């Protein structure tokens, strides 16, 4: 792509965290501007391993994956890597978790890519997604006009969220999948849980099936945006009679989600299985827990009382 001014630029977008969190809108927006976009491939072990080698163990599982995606793009010799800086909600009362708001700083500090390669537009968000001003700043930094930005943004927002379509099961229970979008939508990160549940005869419903759950729904009393989003979705599934239980995917070392899991256990009526996702993958162990949960759902004794199994 030749950006205004005559230079050719290839921009990398990591297929992780912010990509899933905001439904792929950054990549679509850049594509609408005519930018040559390199979207990293779906997560695989090699990508995760590259991230794990670069970071300290204390960082959460999704950030290790994210750093691996950035390393992949650098290896592809893209000119720039876009890592938005999410600074907070327009109401100044809700925020992203701190490591997620500093992803660009983390990548910079680790030396995964050169400072000159980073493209770090600042965004604020509202209940439905990212603010227009952030897109305008990103377009402006690449030399595009406000009119070109408006057209590209209109096209980008007209597309549905980048989520899988979920097939019905074979007469088994219907399970509501909750958790951060970058683990519920990343098949490698979540151990292909949707496919596992479908093989066990379940129907799985995701955030997309709930309609507009809201990016950062207000009125939950929570200040972390994705925690509020998870709580809102859990309440929706709890109220739907066709949903028999919930599966909460909790990334390892995530403090906010640990608190949400404990809160949901005591407040929702339907059974809930909490699965902690980390790098210590055990296909047999996950399948055993899913089978046990489905078996319990079939017993009348497990009719009330949310619980973490």
C-alpha angles and dihedrals in degrees: 000000000000110000121207106289096043105270123130114230134179113197123201123214118194112230092222144082104347093032092059094032093062098033097254093295096139093059092044092049093052090047089051089055089055095252119154099245124197108196112193114240125258113290117278134169094267092055092049092047091055090053094045091054091055103046138062117256093244093071115095125262096255093053090054088054092046093052089051090055091051090049089051092054092048089052088054087059097237114175096230137011116211115219110167119215108226105205102179149283122312088242091057090228102090127058143178115252110275101250091047092053090052100048092124091052091049092052091045094049092048092052092233091143138005120272090240091058095058120098106191113177115182117237135185119198138211134196093290103038143283124359122250092237092067092055091047090053092049092049091046092052088057093048099255125141127246089249092054089048093052093050094048092046092050090053093045095052093048090069122086121247114284095254132132120255110244121223123216120258127238101269096300127121124304113238127196112220114213135175140085113332092235091063101034092050098038106085095195094048093050095043091247090291097167092056091045092053092046090052087054089056098258131137112224123205121195137189090280090062091053093062117224105359089171126245094245107004114202124220096054094102090234127122100199108085100217093043088057090047092052093047092049092050092047090053091051092053091044090059097048112091092205091063111084100186146344133247113203116199109206119187114225116264095016107140099188093051091048089059092045091052091054091046094050092049090063100038112040122077100214126079114266131198115204115204119189111213119210142141093276095089121193116173093184093049094051093047091051092053092047092049091050092049093049090048091053091049088059092059119086091221089073096062103115139025124058110245139176108232 
